[in-house]
Amino acid sequence: MQQVSIVKCDNYDPQQVYESVSKSIELLGGIGSFIKPGMRVLLKCNLLMRKKPEEAATTHPEVAAAVARLVKEAGGIPVIGDSPGGLFTERALKGVYRACGIEAVAERDNIELNYNVEEKTVSHPEGKIIKSLTIMKALGDFDAVINIAKLKTHGMTLYTGAVKNLFGVIPGTSKAEYHLRMKKLDDFADMLLDICNYIKPVLSIMDAVVGMEGQGPSAGNPRKIGTVLASSSPYALDTACVYLVGIDPGSVCTIKRAGERGLCSKINDISLIGDPIEELRVNDFKIPSHKHVGFIEQFFTEDSFIASFINNYFGPRPVFDYEVCIGCRDCEKNCPPKAIIMKGKKPVVNLKECIRCYCCQELCPQKAVRIRRSWLFRLFR
């Protein structure tokens, strides 16, 4: 039976975080069950973009520091790393590490940071939808990966946690290629599961001390949840996390597909250990105000003219707040299908070309992108 540990953690006080993270891992057998002396361990955090820790868009630095301390206690060598959205360069990484507070805790606690920005293509014959992957070359330098995710909502997948965090092993702008190839939501979910199965993290930890609700994964609002969760199964961890915040697991594409592929059990079949989850549940956690196009396929084939027309003109779509937009062009640069162009230093989206991946919203540093639902889609909400 898959196990998920749940431990209260009221705030990001370094000692409290360390004790909560340590207890969550101890409930699973202790750090020594996962890390052996001499192992080099990648601590794969969610470092989406340059965001302050208090904005709750990235893994909090004290959670990363606590895991690094535990790895050291087990005789391992921790290295914090990620491939954020946008350019994957040493300069870009340094900026993200600094903004997210990772650089400061790394200097304080003598933790190594990854600056290897090379990439490589690997074979993955066991993949359901992708048989090869372009990944961070640095992965080959590690004996184990510990997945340190952040509990957040997501415009495309509704929820982002342990499984989707591993999409970050795809280098920078290469992520756009995968969005283009996997335009259907279930295909995108299968791709995320294939990546997760390739990486095989030995341990996944969820920073749910403060999560993000609303228009996540970067434009939402911080929401105190007050917990740290851990599991050897990223799939079970995500199932427990959505239950914790009152999201229907069946509405999250990665969890639905994981269940269909036999990778994850239902919440009643997962052993939840530690603090009682029912006492910690958040019942009014706000999810994105739109939902991904899905009901249309009940009536029309997805590739039909009618479905395409309805999706393009009546489906959820990105809109820009020009009073907030500063014309930085990050949305244009990171749009996988190149559906965004700049007119008079302001972005405009071609809805016929837009694939509704919402990378523009995810990577906007000013929160100038919102996802708008039409009256037709509100009827089916």
Buried (B, 14 or more C-beta within 10 A) or exposed (E): EBBBBBBBBEEBEBEBBBBBBBBBBBBBEBBBBBBEEEBBBBBBBBBBBBBEBEBBBBBBBBBBBBBBBBBBEBEBBBBBBBBBBBBBEEEBBEBBBEBBBBBBBBEEBEBBBBBBBEBEEEEBEEBBBBEEBBBBBBBEEBBBBBBBBBBBBBBBBBBBBBBBBBBBBBBBBBBBEBBEEBBBBBBBBBBBBBBBBBBEBBBBBBBBBBBBBBBBBBBBBBBEBBBBBBBBBBBBBBBBBBBBBEBEBEBBBBBBBBBEBEBBBEBEEBEBBBBEBEEBBBEEBBBBBBBBBBEBBEEBEBEEEEBBEBBBEBBBBBEBEEEEBEBBEBBBBBBBBEBBBEEEEEBEBEEEBBBBBBBBBBBBBBBBBBBEBBEEBEEEE
